Amino acid sequence: MDQQDQARWEYVPGLLELVEQGIGPQDLAGREFIAPQVRSVSHAAEQLLPAERSRLERMWDWLKGFRRESTLCERHPIWVPIAEIWAAPGGSAEFAYKVDSQQESQAEMTVFSLAGFGGGSRRQLTTAVRISASSSGAAYDIRAFLTVYRYANQNTGEEIYSVNVDCAGEFGEYRSRDVEIGEHPLHGSPTDQSQLRDAGYTVSRVERCAGRTGNTEVTLRDETLRSWKFSVSPGLPLLHTSLKLGATCQRTKAFESKFVLPGGHDYAFCAARGEAPIVPLCVPLAAQE
C-alpha cells in the first residue's frame, strides 16, 4: 500500500453555520454548502433547481430563530466505511483503488449527516490500495471526526441538533479489517430475487454459473456517482442513540471489484434500496426448480 497520501480533508458548512454567520440565501452565489433534501451533497447555489431554492429559503426562515446552546461532542473520531466486500461461498473477492493511470480520475469522497443541518467534509482518495476476502469479508475505512451541537429556538423552545462531520485540515488515516461471516447482511445463504426485493435490496446484475463446474471471474467497474449510508453507534459523548450518516463518491472509475464465483450456483449483485455502494453485495441464488 502506498502511504504517501497528502490530501487533506476540506470542510463544507451546513445551513445552521451559515445562518449563524448572518449569510442569507441571496448571499450563496459561488458558495458550497450541505442541506437536507437539497440533493444531500455539497453543491453551488447557482446549480439549485427552483423547487430546491424555494425549499431552502423556507428552511432558512425557520432556522433564524435558533441559537447554539451547548456542545455535545467535539471532533470525536469515527471510522467511515469506504468499501466492504464479501466473497461468495467457496470463492474469493478483491477490491482495489488504482491511481497509477493518467486516465484515471481521483475519486472525491464526501461524508455528511443524513438528518439535521450540519456540515460535512470531503477529500480526494489518492492512495492506491487492494484488499481481498476469501472465507468471510473485508472492509476498508477512513478516519473522520464528529462535532455535535444542540440548538434551541428562542421563541418556541424547539430543540434541534447540528451533526457536523468536521475533519478540516486532517490528513488521511485508513484501516483495513476482516469482517466475520456473521456480519454478512444476508448471512451468505442462498436466496432468490423476490426474497431480495422483500428484504429491501435492488439487484443490479445476475451471473448465471449454475451450469459450470469451474470458476467464473467477474470484474466490476462503475463510473457513476456512488452513495451509501452507515450508522455511528451509541458511545458518543452525551449522545444515547446511533447517528445515521451518508457518504458519496464521485469520479469513481478507478475502483475495481473482482469476484471468483464457484460453479454450481447463480449469483446476484445487489445493494440496499436507495444506495449505490462502491462494491455491491454478492449473494448466491437458490437453485431454480
Buried (B, 14 or more C-beta within 10 A) or exposed (E): EEEEBEBBBBBBBBBBBBBBEEBEBEEBEEBBBBBBEBBBBBBEBEEBEEEBBEBBEEBBEBBEBBEEEEEBBEEBEBBBBBBBBBBBBBBBBBBBBEBEEEEBBBBBBBBBBBEBBBBBBBBBBBBBBBBBBEEBBBBBBBBBBBBBBBBBBEEEEEEBBBBBBBBBEBEBEBEBEEBEEEEBBBEBEBBBBEBBEEEEBBBBEEBEBBEEEEBBEBEBEBEEEBBBBBEBEEEBEEBEEEBEBBBBBBBBBBBBBBBBBBBBBBBBBBBBEEBBBBBBBBBBBBEEE
